[in-house]
Amino acid sequence: MEANITTSGDTFTGTTKSPMGSQDITGKVDGDKLTWSSAITSPMPMTLEFEATVSGDTMTGNVKLGAFGNAPLKGERV
């Protein structure tokens, strides 16, 4: 997945792109932490809840996958 994020004070806006398409996102900034949610419909309807910590050019965190538990989140600035 690719994400483009622009912060503005305690909020951010951006887009995510994945093999399932692209989606606009908005979220909250709290120091070095970003949080946002994303509603998906495929492969089934659910809301994904993201929490990430930014450190320099890297981002790590967690995605809550509804009733399916959690998945790690990791990324780097390109």
C-alpha positions in Angstrom: 0.0 0.0 0.0 1.2 3.5 -0.7 0.1 6.5 1.4 0.5 10.2 0.7 0.0 12.3 3.9 0.0 16.0 4.5 -0.1 17.2 8.1 -1.7 20.5 9.3 -1.4 21.0 13.1 -3.3 18.2 14.9 -4.9 16.7 11.7 -3.8 15.3 8.4 -5.3 14.5 5.0 -4.1 12.2 2.3 -4.7 9.2 0.0 -4.0 5.6 0.2 -3.4 3.3 -2.9 -3.6 -0.4 -2.9 -4.4 -3.2 -5.4 -8.0 -2.7 -4.3 -8.1 1.0 -5.3 -7.4 4.4 -3.8 -9.2 6.2 -1.0 -9.0 9.7 0.6 -8.1 9.6 4.3 -8.3 12.1 7.2 -6.9 11.6 10.6 -5.4 13.0 13.8 -1.9 13.9 14.7 -0.7 13.6 18.3 3.0 14.4 18.5 4.6 11.6 16.5 1.4 9.4 16.3 -1.1 9.3 13.5 -4.5 7.7 13.8 -7.2 7.2 11.2 -9.9 4.7 10.0 -10.9 3.5 6.6 -14.1 1.7 5.5 -13.6 -1.0 3.0 -16.1 -3.2 1.1 -13.9 -5.8 -0.4 -13.4 -8.7 0.4 -16.1 -7.8 2.9 -17.4 -4.6 4.5 -15.4 -3.6 7.6 -13.7 -0.6 9.1 -9.9 -0.7 9.5 -8.4 1.3 12.3 -4.8 2.5 11.9 -2.4 3.7 14.5 1.2 4.6 13.5 4.2 6.2 15.0 6.5 8.3 12.8 10.2 8.4 13.5 12.3 10.2 10.9 11.6 8.6 7.6 9.9 5.4 9.0 6.4 4.6 10.3 5.4 1.6 12.4 2.2 0.7 14.0 -0.9 -1.5 14.0 -4.1 -2.0 12.0 -7.2 -3.3 13.7 -9.0 -5.6 11.2 -12.4 -5.6 12.7 -13.2 -9.1 14.0 -10.1 -10.5 12.4 -7.6 -9.2 14.9 -4.6 -7.0 14.2 -1.8 -6.6 11.6 1.5 -4.8 11.8 2.0 -1.6 9.9 5.4 -0.5 8.6 6.4 2.0 6.0 9.2 4.4 4.9 9.3 7.7 3.2 10.2 7.5 -0.5 
